[in-house]
Amino acid sequence: MLLPHAELQALRGIWLPVALYALVCSVTPGPVNLVAISSGMRFGLRRTLPQISGATLGFAVLLFAIGMGLGEVLRATPWLLVALKIGGSLFLLYLAWQLYAASGHAADVKMSAPPSFRDGVLAQWLNPKAWLASAAGVSTYTVPGAAYTLSVAAMTLLFLLMCFASFSAWALLGASATKLFDSARLIQRLNRAMALLLLLSIAGLFI
């Protein structure tokens, strides 16, 4: 189907703004990034890739679903956002406890498991900020009319690329920190600092 010239021009014009928006949303510290950096510290980049992949795909699917109508359901049912905040907070509290209880000793790393693909997906779908960021992006950057679905697909593709790169960078930063700081006690303190930041992000859900 041929698009009207105006809509085609508008579709071409969203790439850079959406890319910048995706970069800001994905690279700034948040629950997924905090878990990625801590997992990178404990397990390295390669073993953190399932969590990174799950978080990336989870957000992309959420964004596409909101663009194709799920956002209207969210606006029509305010209680759903409250349920998301409660469920998301409980899940994030669980992640914060895992970070706090983690030891910096290599022997303990072998006994525990890195975050899974499912953990990455849940961290997005139970995070109200991910829902709000998706809804804000869809309402701001999509092109109305015949190009609407293509613009949602373009946003989804850009977020896939940006999220994977950003989450991987955080995990790589964690892996690099382990090499720089060889002390088990220091690594444990870094894990607990990540847990504290995650608790602060939970408090931010209700402010």
SEVO-25595 format. One line per 3 residues: number of its first residue (from 1); their letters; for each residue x, y, z of N, C-alpha, C. Coordinates in nm, 2 decimals. Each point is the difference from the previous one (the first is absolute). Last residue first. Example, Ala and Ser with C-alpha at 12.3 -4.5 7.8 and 13.67 -1.06 7.14 Angstrom:
// residues 2
2> sa> 1.28/-0.22/0.71/0.09/0.11/0.00/-0.08/0.11/0.08 ~ 0.03/-0.57/-0.01/-0.09/0.12/0.00/0.09/0.12/0.00
***
This chain:
// residues 207
207> ifl> 0.57/0.81/4.40/0.02/0.14/0.02/-0.07/0.07/-0.11 ~ 0.06/-0.48/0.05/-0.12/0.05/0.08/0.01/0.15/0.02 ~ 0.34/-0.26/-0.23/-0.12/-0.04/-0.06/-0.12/0.06/0.06
204> gai> 0.45/0.05/0.18/-0.04/0.09/-0.11/-0.13/-0.04/-0.07 ~ 0.20/-0.28/0.33/-0.06/0.11/0.06/-0.05/0.10/-0.11 ~ 0.25/-0.36/-0.15/-0.13/-0.04/0.04/-0.08/0.11/0.07
201> sll> 0.45/0.07/-0.11/-0.08/0.00/-0.12/-0.14/-0.04/0.02 ~ 0.31/-0.02/0.35/-0.03/0.14/-0.03/-0.09/0.01/-0.12 ~ 0.18/-0.42/0.11/-0.10/0.04/0.09/-0.05/0.14/-0.02
198> lll> 0.36/-0.15/-0.25/-0.12/-0.06/-0.05/-0.12/0.03/0.10 ~ 0.43/0.15/0.11/-0.05/0.08/-0.11/-0.13/-0.06/-0.05 ~ 0.22/-0.24/0.33/-0.05/0.12/0.06/-0.06/0.09/-0.11
195> ama> 0.23/-0.39/-0.13/-0.13/-0.04/0.07/-0.07/0.13/0.05 ~ 0.43/0.04/-0.18/-0.09/-0.02/-0.11/-0.14/-0.04/0.06 ~ 0.35/0.04/0.30/-0.03/0.13/-0.05/-0.10/-0.01/-0.11
192> rnl> 0.17/-0.40/0.16/-0.09/0.06/0.10/-0.04/0.14/-0.04 ~ 0.33/-0.22/-0.25/-0.13/-0.07/-0.02/-0.11/0.06/0.09 ~ 0.44/0.15/0.05/-0.06/0.05/-0.12/-0.13/-0.06/-0.03
189> rqi> 0.24/-0.16/0.36/-0.05/0.14/0.03/-0.06/0.06/-0.13 ~ 0.21/-0.42/-0.04/-0.12/-0.01/0.08/-0.06/0.14/0.03 ~ 0.41/-0.01/-0.21/-0.10/-0.04/-0.09/-0.13/-0.02/0.07
186> lra> 0.37/0.09/0.26/-0.04/0.12/-0.07/-0.11/-0.03/-0.10 ~ 0.19/-0.35/0.25/-0.08/0.09/0.09/-0.05/0.12/-0.08 ~ 0.29/-0.31/-0.21/-0.13/-0.06/0.02/-0.09/0.10/0.08
183> sdf> 0.42/0.16/-0.31/-0.04/-0.03/0.14/-0.14/-0.06/0.01 ~ 0.24/0.18/-0.40/0.02/-0.14/0.02/-0.04/-0.05/0.14 ~ -0.08/0.40/-0.38/-0.01/-0.01/0.15/0.00/-0.15/0.03
180> lkt> 0.04/0.11/-0.45/0.07/0.11/0.06/0.01/-0.01/0.15 ~ -0.23/-0.32/-0.26/0.14/-0.01/-0.03/0.08/0.11/0.07 ~ -0.47/0.00/0.03/0.05/-0.11/0.07/0.15/-0.02/-0.02
177> asa> -0.24/0.33/-0.24/0.02/0.04/0.14/0.06/-0.12/0.08 ~ -0.13/-0.07/-0.45/0.13/0.07/0.01/0.03/0.04/0.14 ~ -0.41/-0.20/-0.09/0.10/-0.10/-0.01/0.14/0.07/0.01
174> gll> -0.38/0.28/0.01/0.01/-0.09/0.12/0.11/-0.10/-0.01 ~ -0.09/0.26/-0.38/0.05/0.08/0.10/0.02/-0.07/0.13 ~ -0.22/-0.21/-0.34/0.14/0.00/-0.03/0.08/0.09/0.10
171> awa> -0.47/-0.02/0.01/0.05/-0.12/0.05/0.15/-0.01/-0.02 ~ -0.22/0.38/-0.16/-0.01/0.00/0.14/0.06/-0.13/0.06 ~ -0.05/0.04/-0.47/0.11/0.09/0.05/0.00/0.00/0.15
168> sfs> -0.34/-0.24/-0.21/0.13/-0.07/-0.01/0.11/0.09/0.05 ~ -0.43/0.19/-0.02/0.01/-0.10/0.10/0.13/-0.08/0.00 ~ -0.07/0.31/-0.35/0.01/0.07/0.13/0.01/-0.10/0.12
165> afc> -0.07/-0.16/-0.45/0.13/0.06/0.01/0.02/0.06/0.14 ~ -0.42/-0.18/-0.10/0.10/-0.11/0.01/0.14/0.06/0.01 ~ -0.36/0.30/-0.06/-0.01/-0.07/0.13/0.11/-0.11/0.01
162> mll> -0.05/0.24/-0.41/0.06/0.08/0.11/0.00/-0.07/0.13 ~ -0.19/-0.22/-0.38/0.14/0.02/-0.02/0.06/0.08/0.12 ~ -0.47/-0.08/0.00/0.08/-0.12/0.00/0.15/0.02/0.00
159> fll> -0.28/0.37/-0.07/0.01/-0.04/0.14/0.07/-0.13/0.02 ~ -0.10/0.14/-0.44/0.10/0.09/0.06/0.02/-0.04/0.15 ~ -0.34/-0.23/-0.23/0.13/-0.04/-0.05/0.11/0.09/0.06
156> tma> -0.45/0.11/0.09/0.04/-0.12/0.07/0.14/-0.05/-0.05 ~ -0.18/0.39/-0.20/0.03/0.02/0.14/0.05/-0.13/0.07 ~ -0.17/-0.04/-0.43/0.13/0.07/-0.01/0.05/0.03/0.14
153> avs> -0.44/-0.18/-0.05/0.11/-0.10/-0.03/0.14/0.06/0.00 ~ -0.37/0.29/0.05/0.02/-0.08/0.12/0.10/-0.11/-0.02 ~ -0.10/0.26/-0.37/0.07/0.08/0.09/0.02/-0.07/0.14
150> lty> -0.26/-0.21/-0.34/0.14/0.01/-0.04/0.08/0.08/0.10 ~ -0.46/0.00/0.05/0.05/-0.13/0.03/0.15/-0.01/-0.03 ~ -0.23/0.40/-0.13/0.00/-0.02/0.15/0.07/-0.13/0.03
147> aag> -0.10/0.22/-0.44/0.13/-0.03/0.04/0.01/-0.04/0.15 ~ -0.41/0.15/-0.22/0.04/-0.13/-0.06/0.14/-0.04/0.05 ~ -0.21/0.35/0.32/-0.04/-0.03/-0.13/0.05/-0.14/-0.05
144> pvt> 0.27/0.31/0.37/-0.14/-0.04/-0.02/-0.03/-0.03/-0.15 ~ 0.47/-0.05/0.29/-0.06/0.08/-0.11/-0.14/-0.05/-0.02 ~ 0.34/0.00/0.46/-0.06/-0.08/-0.11/-0.07/0.10/-0.10
141> yts> 0.23/0.14/0.42/0.08/-0.02/-0.12/-0.07/-0.08/-0.12 ~ -0.19/0.12/0.45/0.08/0.11/-0.04/0.05/-0.01/-0.14 ~ -0.26/-0.34/0.24/-0.08/0.12/-0.01/0.08/0.12/-0.06
138> vga> 0.23/-0.41/0.10/-0.10/-0.02/-0.10/-0.09/0.12/-0.03 ~ 0.32/0.02/0.35/0.06/-0.01/-0.13/-0.10/-0.02/-0.11 ~ -0.15/-0.01/0.44/0.04/0.14/-0.03/0.07/0.00/-0.14
135> asa> -0.13/-0.42/0.18/-0.12/0.08/-0.03/0.04/0.14/-0.05 ~ 0.35/-0.28/0.16/-0.06/-0.05/-0.13/-0.12/0.09/-0.04 ~ 0.19/0.09/0.42/0.09/0.04/-0.11/-0.05/-0.04/-0.13
132> lwa> -0.24/-0.15/0.37/-0.02/0.15/-0.02/0.09/0.05/-0.11 ~ 0.04/-0.45/0.14/-0.13/0.02/-0.07/-0.02/0.15/-0.03 ~ 0.38/-0.12/0.24/0.01/-0.05/-0.14/-0.13/0.02/-0.07
129> kpn> 0.01/0.11/0.45/0.07/0.10/-0.08/0.02/-0.05/-0.14 ~ -0.19/-0.29/0.32/-0.09/0.10/-0.05/0.06/0.11/-0.08 ~ 0.14/-0.52/0.08/0.06/0.13/0.03/-0.10/0.11/-0.06
126> lwq> -0.02/-0.49/-0.06/-0.04/0.04/0.14/0.05/0.13/0.04 ~ 0.12/-0.18/-0.42/-0.15/-0.01/0.00/-0.06/0.03/0.14 ~ 0.48/-0.01/-0.07/-0.06/0.10/-0.08/-0.15/0.00/0.01
123> alv> 0.25/-0.32/0.23/0.05/0.13/0.05/-0.06/0.11/-0.08 ~ -0.08/-0.45/-0.13/-0.08/0.05/0.11/0.04/0.13/0.05 ~ 0.27/-0.20/-0.34/-0.14/0.04/-0.05/-0.08/0.05/0.11
120> gdr> 0.42/-0.16/0.12/0.01/0.12/-0.08/-0.13/0.05/-0.05 ~ 0.03/-0.41/0.23/0.02/0.11/0.09/0.00/0.13/-0.07 ~ -0.02/-0.39/-0.25/-0.12/0.03/0.06/0.01/0.12/0.09
117> fsp> 0.39/-0.18/-0.19/-0.08/0.07/-0.10/-0.13/0.04/0.06 ~ 0.35/-0.07/0.38/-0.04/-0.07/-0.12/-0.07/0.09/-0.10 ~ 0.41/0.07/0.40/-0.14/0.02/-0.03/-0.04/-0.06/-0.14
114> pas> 0.39/-0.25/0.26/-0.02/0.14/-0.05/-0.15/0.02/-0.03 ~ 0.17/-0.34/0.39/-0.03/0.01/-0.14/-0.01/0.14/-0.05 ~ 0.29/-0.28/0.42/-0.12/0.08/-0.03/-0.01/0.00/-0.15
111> mkv> 0.37/-0.20/0.21/-0.12/-0.07/0.06/-0.13/0.07/-0.04 ~ 0.44/0.16/-0.13/-0.02/-0.13/-0.06/-0.13/-0.07/0.05 ~ 0.15/0.41/0.19/-0.05/0.02/-0.14/-0.04/-0.13/-0.07
108> daa> 0.22/0.01/0.42/-0.15/0.02/0.01/-0.06/0.02/-0.13 ~ 0.47/-0.04/0.04/-0.06/-0.13/0.03/-0.15/0.02/0.00 ~ 0.27/0.38/-0.05/-0.02/-0.08/-0.12/-0.07/-0.13/0.02
105> hgs> -0.07/0.45/0.31/0.09/-0.12/-0.02/-0.03/-0.08/-0.12 ~ -0.24/0.39/0.19/0.10/0.03/-0.10/0.10/-0.11/-0.02 ~ -0.54/-0.02/0.15/0.13/0.01/0.05/0.10/0.03/-0.11
102> aay> -0.56/0.09/0.08/0.11/-0.06/-0.08/0.13/0.03/0.06 ~ -0.44/0.16/0.15/0.06/-0.12/0.06/0.11/-0.06/-0.07 ~ -0.22/0.39/-0.16/0.05/0.03/0.14/0.07/-0.12/0.06
99> lqw> -0.23/-0.04/-0.42/0.13/0.08/-0.01/0.06/0.02/0.13 ~ -0.41/-0.21/-0.01/0.10/-0.09/-0.07/0.13/0.08/-0.01 ~ -0.37/0.24/0.16/0.05/-0.10/0.10/0.10/-0.09/-0.06
96> aly> -0.21/0.29/-0.29/0.08/0.08/0.09/0.06/-0.09/0.11 ~ -0.32/-0.18/-0.30/0.13/0.02/-0.07/0.10/0.07/0.09 ~ -0.44/-0.05/0.16/0.07/-0.13/-0.01/0.13/0.01/-0.06
93> llf> -0.27/0.38/0.00/0.05/-0.03/0.14/0.08/-0.13/0.00 ~ -0.22/0.11/-0.39/0.12/0.08/0.01/0.06/-0.02/0.14 ~ -0.42/-0.20/-0.09/0.10/-0.06/-0.08/0.14/0.07/0.02
90> lsg> -0.38/0.19/0.21/0.04/-0.13/0.06/0.11/-0.07/-0.08 ~ -0.18/0.40/-0.18/0.08/0.02/0.12/0.04/-0.12/0.07 ~ -0.28/-0.03/-0.38/0.13/0.03/-0.03/0.09/0.03/0.11
87> gik> -0.46/-0.09/0.08/0.07/-0.12/-0.05/0.14/0.03/-0.04 ~ -0.26/0.37/0.13/0.01/-0.09/0.11/0.08/-0.13/-0.04 ~ -0.10/0.33/-0.33/0.09/0.05/0.10/0.03/-0.10/0.11
84> lav> -0.32/-0.11/-0.33/0.13/-0.01/-0.05/0.11/0.05/0.10 ~ -0.46/0.05/0.10/0.04/-0.14/0.01/0.14/-0.02/-0.05 ~ -0.18/0.42/-0.05/0.02/-0.02/0.14/0.05/-0.14/0.02
81> llw> -0.14/0.12/-0.43/0.13/0.06/0.03/0.04/-0.02/0.15 ~ -0.42/-0.15/-0.15/0.10/-0.08/-0.06/0.14/0.05/0.04 ~ -0.41/0.23/0.10/0.04/-0.10/0.10/0.12/-0.09/-0.05
78> pta> -0.22/0.33/-0.28/0.10/0.05/0.09/0.05/-0.10/0.10 ~ -0.23/-0.03/-0.49/-0.01/-0.08/0.13/0.11/0.05/0.09 ~ -0.05/0.18/-0.44/-0.14/-0.02/0.04/-0.02/-0.07/0.13
75> rlv> 0.43/0.09/-0.20/-0.06/0.12/0.03/-0.15/-0.01/0.05 ~ 0.25/-0.38/-0.14/0.06/0.05/0.12/-0.07/0.13/0.04 ~ -0.13/-0.20/-0.41/-0.05/-0.08/0.12/0.06/0.06/0.13
72> egl> 0.16/0.18/-0.40/-0.14/0.05/0.03/-0.06/-0.08/0.11 ~ 0.42/-0.13/-0.15/0.01/0.13/0.07/-0.14/0.06/0.03 ~ 0.07/-0.39/-0.27/0.00/-0.03/0.14/0.01/0.13/0.08
69> gmg> 0.01/-0.02/-0.49/-0.13/0.01/0.07/0.01/-0.03/0.14 ~ 0.37/0.02/-0.34/-0.11/-0.06/-0.07/-0.13/-0.01/0.08 ~ 0.41/0.19/0.18/-0.03/0.07/-0.12/-0.12/-0.06/-0.08
66> iaf> 0.15/-0.22/0.39/-0.06/0.13/0.03/-0.03/0.08/-0.12 ~ 0.23/-0.40/-0.07/-0.14/-0.03/0.05/-0.07/0.13/0.04 ~ 0.46/0.03/-0.12/-0.09/-0.03/-0.12/-0.14/-0.03/0.04
63> llv> 0.31/0.07/0.35/-0.01/0.12/-0.08/-0.10/-0.02/-0.12 ~ 0.13/-0.38/0.26/-0.09/0.09/0.08/-0.03/0.13/-0.08 ~ 0.31/-0.30/-0.18/-0.13/-0.05/-0.01/-0.10/0.08/0.07
60> afg> 0.45/0.12/0.05/-0.04/0.02/-0.14/-0.15/-0.05/-0.02 ~ 0.22/-0.07/0.42/-0.04/0.14/-0.03/-0.06/0.02/-0.14 ~ 0.16/-0.42/0.11/-0.11/0.03/0.08/-0.05/0.14/-0.02
57> lta> 0.40/-0.15/-0.20/-0.12/-0.05/-0.07/-0.12/0.03/0.08 ~ 0.40/0.12/0.20/-0.01/0.07/-0.13/-0.13/-0.04/-0.07 ~ 0.11/-0.22/0.40/-0.04/0.14/0.03/-0.02/0.08/-0.13
54> gsi> 0.17/-0.44/-0.03/-0.14/0.00/0.05/-0.05/0.14/0.02 ~ 0.45/-0.06/-0.12/-0.09/-0.03/-0.11/-0.14/0.00/0.04 ~ 0.33/0.06/0.33/0.00/0.12/-0.09/-0.10/-0.03/-0.11
51> qpl> 0.07/-0.35/0.30/-0.08/0.11/0.06/0.00/0.12/-0.09 ~ 0.26/-0.36/-0.15/-0.14/-0.04/0.00/-0.09/0.11/0.07 ~ 0.48/0.07/-0.02/-0.07/0.02/-0.12/-0.14/-0.05/0.00
48> trr> 0.36/-0.04/0.34/-0.10/0.10/0.02/-0.09/0.02/-0.12 ~ 0.39/-0.28/0.01/-0.11/-0.07/0.08/-0.11/0.10/0.03 ~ 0.38/0.16/-0.25/-0.06/-0.11/-0.07/-0.12/-0.06/0.08
45> lgf> 0.27/0.36/0.20/-0.10/0.04/-0.11/-0.07/-0.12/-0.06 ~ 0.18/-0.05/0.51/0.06/0.04/-0.13/-0.11/0.03/-0.10 ~ -0.04/-0.12/0.48/0.00/-0.11/-0.09/0.06/0.04/-0.14
42> rmg> -0.03/0.30/0.40/0.00/-0.13/0.06/0.02/-0.12/-0.10 ~ -0.04/0.47/-0.13/0.11/-0.01/0.10/0.01/-0.14/0.05 ~ -0.35/0.10/-0.29/0.13/0.01/-0.07/0.12/-0.02/0.09
39> ssi> -0.43/0.03/0.18/0.02/-0.13/-0.06/0.13/0.00/-0.08 ~ -0.13/0.41/0.18/0.04/-0.09/0.11/0.02/-0.14/-0.05 ~ -0.14/0.33/-0.31/0.13/0.03/0.05/0.05/-0.10/0.11
36> avl> -0.45/-0.04/-0.17/0.10/-0.04/-0.10/0.15/0.03/0.05 ~ -0.37/0.13/0.26/0.01/-0.14/0.01/0.11/-0.04/-0.10 ~ -0.11/0.44/0.00/0.06/-0.03/0.12/0.03/-0.15/0.02
33> nvp> -0.24/0.17/-0.38/0.14/0.03/-0.01/0.07/-0.04/0.13 ~ -0.47/-0.05/-0.01/0.07/-0.10/-0.09/0.15/0.03/-0.01 ~ -0.27/0.30/0.27/0.01/-0.14/0.05/0.07/-0.09/-0.09
30> gpt> 0.15/0.49/-0.08/-0.13/-0.05/0.04/0.01/-0.15/0.04 ~ 0.31/0.46/-0.22/-0.02/-0.10/0.10/-0.14/-0.03/0.03 ~ 0.13/0.17/-0.49/-0.01/0.06/0.13/-0.02/-0.11/0.11
27> vsc> 0.00/-0.10/-0.48/0.13/0.01/0.06/0.00/0.06/0.14 ~ -0.40/-0.07/-0.28/0.07/-0.13/0.03/0.13/0.02/0.07 ~ -0.29/0.37/-0.14/-0.08/-0.09/0.09/0.08/-0.12/0.04
24> vla> 0.20/0.32/-0.30/-0.02/0.06/0.14/-0.07/-0.10/0.09 ~ 0.05/-0.13/-0.45/0.13/0.01/0.07/-0.01/0.05/0.14 ~ -0.38/0.01/-0.29/0.03/-0.14/0.04/0.13/0.00/0.08
21> yla> -0.12/0.41/-0.19/-0.09/-0.04/0.11/0.03/-0.14/0.06 ~ 0.23/0.14/-0.38/0.05/0.08/0.11/-0.09/-0.03/0.13 ~ -0.13/-0.19/-0.41/0.13/-0.06/0.04/0.05/0.07/0.12
18> vpl> -0.38/0.18/-0.20/-0.03/-0.12/0.07/0.12/-0.07/0.05 ~ 0.05/0.39/-0.26/-0.06/0.03/0.13/-0.03/-0.13/0.08 ~ 0.17/-0.06/-0.45/0.10/0.06/0.10/-0.07/0.04/0.13
15> wig> -0.28/-0.18/-0.34/0.11/-0.09/0.04/0.09/0.06/0.10 ~ -0.40/0.19/-0.23/-0.01/-0.04/0.14/0.12/-0.08/0.05 ~ -0.11/0.19/-0.46/0.05/0.10/0.10/0.01/-0.05/0.14
12> rla> -0.18/-0.25/-0.38/0.15/0.01/-0.01/0.05/0.09/0.11 ~ -0.46/-0.04/-0.03/0.06/-0.13/0.04/0.15/0.01/0.00 ~ -0.25/0.36/-0.17/0.00/0.00/0.15/0.06/-0.13/0.05
9> qle> -0.04/0.05/-0.46/0.10/0.09/0.05/0.00/0.00/0.15 ~ -0.33/-0.25/-0.21/0.13/-0.06/-0.03/0.11/0.09/0.06 ~ -0.43/0.16/0.01/0.01/-0.10/0.11/0.14/-0.07/-0.02
6> ahp> -0.13/0.32/-0.32/0.02/0.06/0.13/0.03/-0.10/0.11 ~ -0.11/-0.15/-0.45/0.14/0.06/0.01/0.02/0.06/0.14 ~ -0.33/-0.42/-0.05/0.00/0.14/-0.04/0.14/0.07/0.03
3> llm> 0.00/-0.53/-0.08/-0.04/0.10/0.10/-0.01/0.14/-0.06 ~ -0.07/-0.53/-0.21/0.08/0.13/0.00/-0.06/0.10/0.10 ~ 0.00/-0.56/0.00/-0.08/0.12/0.00/0.09/0.12/0.00
***
